[in-house]
């Protein structure tokens, strides 16, 4: 098969070719490298290459015989540490000192054990702070559906690479919408797992005080489920883990979920209007759900309207940002200054350093109360919550940016892109963005489904129903290998 023909196959189908000996791992990797070289200069998705290592790993007779043996993959340039490889988090300082990791993270170990072959690492905004990927250190990642628009953030590089057909799926992470948002903007599936489902160890126990989750950008529900089976599960030293699933996620994706009661939020919240194209995405998802036999009614947790939890979210993220910059200073062997980072990052560092330990604890306590309120709402007979993933279509490159004079401008302009996602980073519940709608000018817009804690099985089962009924598996971006 040609590289472009392989680009149309999901990871499961590519792995099947290897299993049936119709393709070798090296052939899959060489084809992916050809696709990367063809389209990456236009989208700037992959910023660190490890192509020689990938070819050698693919040709190694000891390549693990996992569920995705020989399938090409990409890692995001924050989290997922790989021994000997960069991990710069969008930072110009870490780029300048050429920082490289010394050990594999547990997630990386599981990815390798699954037989995946990593080609490199993908672009991300500085410290994963924004819903667009335009770091000063590496430049903007462009959306394969329209190069003038953002691919989202903070997993924008991963999303653009998958949407452009370089790889069938890629590592991603989500601390406020950073898997679901790029999924919405790039026409992909974006699952944020339950808190504690995937390990951050052994270097750290959690990121962003439990808000952040690591997983992937995917194109098919069966890939989503099978990859989650491969990487999920607690590891030694984890501070907490999600309850084990009662059956494999792959099996859950194939089992009809029965008739579910789905609440629908089809208007804006907390003063952020919902763009008509995003309303259309919710309505499209609601029709697909109803056609699948589910009951869909307008309702949502009233606590989502409370603006207080956003302030606590910012306090916790800023405190974690300040700590991350302290780690940069340790790695660089010097004190970090305003000139070493982008304006928004520096502003958040100052805000975080101004908070006391009791301030941080108060915010953590408030967030926990907030999560309990949402969990309590689900016990009132609701199985799922349907919302727009984001409150606006993909922004243009440069639209969400800051200056030294207005360092918080990007944070304020980012509000429509996190209003529906960050509450579920706070609650720890699993949520998925599904590519159900495209605007008249061809930009993807996703709808989000949220499930109770540890119920990824519901999201995967319903996602499979909507995938079968929808048309997203047949769509390809204009920039596609």
C-alpha positions in Angstrom: 0.0 0.0 0.0 1.1 3.6 -0.7 1.8 6.0 2.2 -1.4 7.9 1.4 -3.4 4.7 1.3 -2.0 3.7 4.8 -2.9 7.2 6.0 -6.6 6.4 5.6 -6.3 3.4 7.9 -6.8 3.7 11.7 -4.2 2.2 14.1 -6.2 -1.0 14.5 -6.3 -1.6 10.7 -2.5 -0.9 10.4 -1.7 -3.3 13.2 -3.9 -5.9 11.5 -1.7 -5.6 8.4 1.3 -6.4 10.5 -0.5 -9.3 12.2 -1.5 -10.8 8.9 2.0 -10.2 7.5 0.7 -8.0 4.7 3.0 -5.2 5.9 6.1 -5.0 8.2 6.5 -2.5 11.0 9.3 -0.9 9.0 7.0 -0.4 6.0 4.4 1.3 8.3 7.1 3.6 9.8 8.7 4.5 6.4 5.3 5.4 5.1 4.5 7.6 8.1 7.9 9.3 7.7 7.1 10.0 4.1 3.8 11.5 5.1 5.5 13.6 7.9 8.0 15.0 5.4 5.2 15.8 2.9 2.8 17.7 5.2 4.6 18.8 8.4 6.3 21.8 6.8 2.8 23.2 6.2 1.3 22.6 9.6 4.4 22.6 12.0 2.9 19.8 14.1 6.1 17.8 14.8 9.0 19.8 16.3 11.4 17.0 17.5 12.3 14.2 15.1 13.6 10.8 16.0 13.3 9.1 12.6 16.5 7.1 12.7 15.5 5.7 16.1 12.1 4.9 14.7 13.4 3.0 11.7 15.7 1.0 14.0 13.0 0.2 16.4 10.6 -0.9 13.6 13.3 -3.2 12.2 14.2 -4.7 15.6 13.1 -8.4 15.9 12.5 -7.7 19.6 9.8 -5.1 18.9 7.1 -6.0 21.4 4.2 -8.0 20.0 1.6 -5.7 21.5 -1.8 -4.7 20.1 -0.3 -2.0 17.9 3.0 -3.6 16.8 4.7 -1.4 14.3 2.1 1.3 14.2 3.7 4.8 14.0 3.0 7.2 16.9 4.0 10.7 18.2 4.5 12.0 21.7 3.5 15.5 22.9 6.3 17.7 24.0 5.1 18.0 27.6 4.6 14.9 29.8 5.3 11.4 28.5 9.0 11.6 29.2 11.2 9.5 26.9 14.8 8.7 27.9 17.2 10.6 25.7 14.6 12.7 24.0 13.6 16.4 24.4 10.7 17.4 26.6 10.6 21.2 26.3 7.0 22.1 27.3 7.0 24.9 24.7 9.8 26.6 26.6 12.5 28.7 24.9 14.8 28.1 27.9 14.6 24.3 27.8 15.1 24.5 24.0 18.2 26.7 24.4 19.8 24.4 27.0 18.9 21.3 24.9 17.2 19.6 27.8 16.6 15.8 27.4 14.9 13.3 29.7 16.9 10.6 31.4 14.2 8.0 32.0 10.9 6.7 30.4 7.7 7.6 32.2 5.3 4.7 33.0 3.0 5.9 30.2 5.9 5.8 27.7 6.8 2.3 28.9 3.2 1.2 28.2 3.2 2.8 24.8 6.4 1.0 23.9 5.1 -2.3 25.3 2.0 -1.9 23.0 4.4 -2.1 20.0 4.0 1.5 19.0 7.0 3.3 17.3 7.5 6.9 18.1 8.6 9.3 15.3 9.1 12.4 17.4 7.3 14.9 19.6 4.6 17.4 18.8 4.2 21.1 19.4 2.5 22.6 22.5 2.0 26.1 23.9 4.4 27.1 26.7 3.5 25.0 29.7 0.3 23.9 28.0 -1.4 27.0 29.2 -3.6 27.9 26.2 -6.2 26.5 23.9 -4.0 27.3 20.9 -0.5 26.1 20.0 1.6 29.1 19.1 4.7 29.0 21.3 7.4 31.6 20.8 9.9 28.8 21.0 8.6 26.7 18.0 6.0 28.8 16.2 2.4 28.1 15.5 0.8 24.8 14.6 -1.8 25.3 11.8 -5.1 23.5 11.4 -5.1 21.1 8.5 -8.7 22.1 7.8 -7.7 25.7 7.2 -4.1 26.8 7.7 -5.2 30.3 8.8 -6.8 28.8 11.9 -5.5 27.2 15.1 -5.3 23.5 15.6 -6.2 24.0 19.2 -4.1 23.6 22.4 -2.4 22.5 24.3 -2.3 19.2 22.2 -2.5 21.2 19.0 0.6 19.5 17.4 -0.8 16.1 18.2 -4.2 16.9 16.7 -2.8 18.5 13.6 -0.5 15.5 13.0 -3.4 13.0 13.3 -5.9 15.2 11.3 -3.3 15.5 8.5 -2.8 11.7 8.4 0.8 11.6 9.6 -0.1 9.0 12.3 -3.4 7.4 13.1 -3.2 8.6 16.7 -0.9 10.5 19.0 -0.1 11.1 22.7 -1.9 14.1 24.2 -2.8 15.6 27.6 -5.7 17.6 29.0 -5.6 19.9 32.0 -8.5 22.2 31.0 -9.6 20.9 27.7 -6.3 20.2 25.9 -7.4 16.9 24.4 -11.1 17.7 23.8 -10.5 21.2 22.4 -8.0 20.2 19.7 -10.3 17.3 18.9 -13.1 19.7 18.3 -11.0 22.0 16.2 -9.4 19.2 14.1 -12.3 16.9 13.5 -11.0 14.1 15.8 -12.1 12.1 18.9 -10.7 13.6 22.1 -11.2 11.5 25.2 -10.1 12.9 28.6 -10.0 9.9 30.9 -11.1 9.7 34.5 -8.6 11.3 37.0 -6.0 8.7 37.9 -6.8 6.4 34.9 -3.3 6.9 33.4 -0.1 7.2 35.5 2.1 10.3 35.5 4.9 8.4 37.3 7.5 7.8 38.3 8.8 11.3 38.1 5.5 13.0 39.4 2.4 11.8 41.0 0.0 14.3 39.4 0.0 17.4 37.3 -1.9 20.6 38.0 -3.1 19.2 41.3 -5.1 16.5 39.6 -6.6 18.6 36.8 -4.4 17.1 34.1 -4.8 13.7 32.4 -2.6 12.0 29.7 -4.0 10.0 26.8 -4.3 10.6 23.1 -5.8 12.2 20.0 -7.6 9.5 17.9 -9.6 9.0 14.8 -11.7 6.0 15.7 -13.6 4.8 18.7 -12.0 1.3 18.4 -8.5 2.8 18.5 -9.5 5.0 21.5 -10.7 2.0 23.4 -7.9 -0.4 22.6 -5.2 2.3 23.3 -6.9 3.0 26.7 -6.7 -0.7 27.5 -3.0 -0.6 26.7 -2.0 2.4 28.8 -4.5 2.6 31.6 -3.9 1.4 35.2 -2.3 2.5 38.4 1.5 2.1 38.9 3.7 1.9 42.0 3.7 5.1 43.9 0.7 6.7 42.2 -1.1 9.0 44.8 -4.5 7.7 43.6 -5.9 5.6 40.7 -9.2 5.4 39.0 -11.4 2.3 39.8 -10.6 -0.6 37.5 -13.1 -1.1 34.7 -15.3 -4.2 35.0 -14.5 -5.2 31.4 -12.0 -4.1 28.8 -12.6 -0.8 27.1 -12.5 -2.5 23.7 -15.4 -4.7 24.8 -17.3 -1.8 26.2 -17.1 0.0 22.9 -18.7 -2.9 21.2 -21.6 -3.4 23.7 -24.8 -1.5 23.2 -25.2 0.8 26.2 -29.0 0.4 26.5 -31.4 3.3 26.7 -29.7 6.2 28.4 -31.0 9.5 29.8 -28.9 12.3 28.5 -29.1 15.9 29.7 -28.4 18.6 27.1 -26.9 22.1 27.6 -27.4 24.1 24.4 -26.7 27.6 25.6 -23.8 29.6 27.0 -22.8 29.6 30.7 -21.1 32.1 32.9 -21.5 35.0 30.5 -19.9 33.3 27.5 -22.3 33.1 24.5 -22.5 29.9 22.6 -21.7 30.4 18.9 -24.5 29.3 16.5 -22.2 26.7 14.9 -21.6 25.2 18.4 -25.3 25.1 19.0 -25.6 23.2 15.7 -23.0 20.7 16.9 -25.0 20.1 20.1 -28.2 19.7 18.1 -26.6 17.3 15.7 -25.3 15.2 18.5 -28.7 15.3 20.2 -30.4 14.0 17.0 -27.9 11.2 16.7 -28.4 10.2 20.3 -32.2 10.3 20.0 -32.0 8.2 16.8 -29.9 5.7 18.7 -32.8 5.3 21.2 -31.6 7.6 24.0 -33.8 10.1 25.8 -32.4 13.6 25.5 -33.7 16.5 27.6 -32.5 20.0 28.3 -30.9 20.1 31.7 -27.5 20.6 33.3 -25.8 21.0 36.7 -26.7 24.5 38.1 -23.3 24.6 39.7 -21.7 25.1 36.3 -23.1 28.7 36.3 -21.1 29.5 39.5 -18.1 31.7 38.5 -16.3 31.0 41.7 -14.8 27.7 40.6 -13.0 29.4 37.7 -11.1 31.7 40.1 -10.0 28.6 42.1 -9.0 26.9 38.8 -6.7 29.9 38.0 -5.2 29.9 41.5 -4.3 26.2 41.2 -2.9 26.5 37.7 -0.9 29.6 38.5 0.6 27.9 41.6 1.6 24.9 39.5 3.0 27.2 36.8 5.2 28.9 39.4 6.5 25.5 40.6 7.1 24.4 37.0 9.3 27.4 36.4 11.2 26.6 39.5 11.9 23.2 38.0 13.1 24.9 34.8 15.5 27.0 36.9 16.9 23.8 38.5 17.4 22.3 35.0 19.0 25.4 33.6 21.1 26.1 36.7 20.0 29.7 37.0 17.2 31.9 38.1 14.4 32.4 35.6 13.5 36.0 34.6 10.7 37.8 32.7 12.8 37.6 29.5 13.0 33.8 29.7 9.3 33.2 29.2 6.2 34.4 27.4 4.1 37.3 29.0 1.2 35.1 30.1 3.5 32.6 31.7 5.4 35.3 33.6 2.1 36.8 34.8 0.8 33.5 36.1 4.1 32.8 37.8 3.8 36.1 39.7 0.2 35.4 40.5 1.1 31.9 41.8 4.0 33.1 43.9 1.8 35.7 45.5 -0.6 33.0 46.8 0.0 31.4 50.2 -0.2 27.8 51.1 -3.5 28.4 52.8 -4.8 30.1 49.7 -3.9 27.0 47.6 -5.5 24.7 50.1 -8.7 26.8 50.1 -8.9 26.6 46.4 -8.3 22.8 46.4 -11.1 22.4 49.0 -13.5 24.5 46.9 -12.7 22.5 43.8 -13.5 19.3 45.6 -16.8 20.7 46.8 -17.5 21.7 43.2 -16.8 18.2 42.0 -19.1 16.7 44.6 -21.9 18.9 43.5 -21.6 17.7 39.9 -21.3 14.1 41.0 -24.5 14.5 43.1 -26.3 15.9 40.1 -25.6 12.7 38.1 -27.2 10.6 40.8 -30.5 12.3 40.0 -31.1 9.9 37.1 -28.8 11.3 34.4 -26.4 9.0 32.6 -24.6 11.6 30.4 -24.3 15.3 29.9 -24.2 16.7 26.4 -22.6 20.1 25.8 -20.7 21.9 23.0 -17.0 21.1 23.4 -16.1 24.8 23.0 -18.2 27.9 22.7 -16.7 29.1 19.4 -15.2 27.6 16.2 -11.4 27.4 15.8 -9.8 30.9 16.2 -7.4 32.4 13.7 -3.7 32.1 14.3 -2.7 35.1 16.5 -6.1 35.7 17.8 -5.4 34.3 21.3 -2.2 36.0 22.2 -0.7 38.3 24.9 1.8 41.2 24.9 4.1 42.5 27.7 1.6 45.4 28.1 -1.4 43.0 28.3 0.0 39.7 29.6 -3.4 38.2 30.5 -5.1 39.1 27.2 -4.7 35.5 25.9 -6.2 34.1 29.1 -9.2 36.3 28.7 -9.6 35.6 25.0 -9.4 31.9 25.7 -12.6 31.9 27.8 -14.9 30.5 25.1 -12.6 27.6 24.6 -12.5 26.3 28.1 -15.8 27.2 29.6 -17.4 23.8 28.9 -14.3 21.6 29.4 -12.4 22.8 32.5 -15.2 22.0 35.0 -14.7 18.3 34.3 -10.9 18.6 34.9 -11.9 19.9 38.3 -14.4 17.1 38.9 -12.2 14.4 37.5 -15.0 12.9 35.4 -14.3 11.4 32.0 -15.4 13.4 29.0 -15.1 13.0 25.2 -15.3 15.4 22.2 -16.8 13.9 19.1 -16.5 15.4 15.6 -20.2 15.8 14.8 -20.3 19.1 12.9 -18.5 21.2 10.3 -19.1 24.9 9.6 -20.2 26.2 6.2 -16.5 27.1 5.5 -15.3 23.7 6.5 -14.1 24.0 10.0 -14.8 21.2 12.5 -16.8 21.8 15.6 -17.2 19.1 18.3 -19.8 18.1 20.9 -18.8 16.9 24.3 -20.3 14.1 26.3 -19.5 13.8 30.1 -20.0 10.7 32.1 -20.0 10.0 35.9 -16.6 9.2 37.5 -14.9 6.1 36.0 -17.6 5.5 33.3 -15.5 5.7 30.2 -17.4 2.6 29.1 -20.5 4.7 28.6 -18.6 7.3 26.5 -17.0 4.6 24.3 -20.3 2.7 23.8 -22.3 5.8 22.9 -19.3 7.2 20.9 -19.4 4.0 18.8 -23.1 4.5 18.1 -22.6 8.1 17.0 -19.5 7.1 14.9 -21.6 4.5 13.0 -24.4 7.0 12.4 -22.3 10.0 11.6 -20.0 10.7 8.7 -16.8 11.9 10.4 -14.8 8.7 9.5 -15.1 9.6 5.8 -14.0 13.2 6.1 -10.4 14.2 5.4 -8.8 17.6 5.9 -7.7 19.6 2.8 -4.1 19.2 4.1 -3.8 15.5 4.3 -0.9 13.2 3.4 
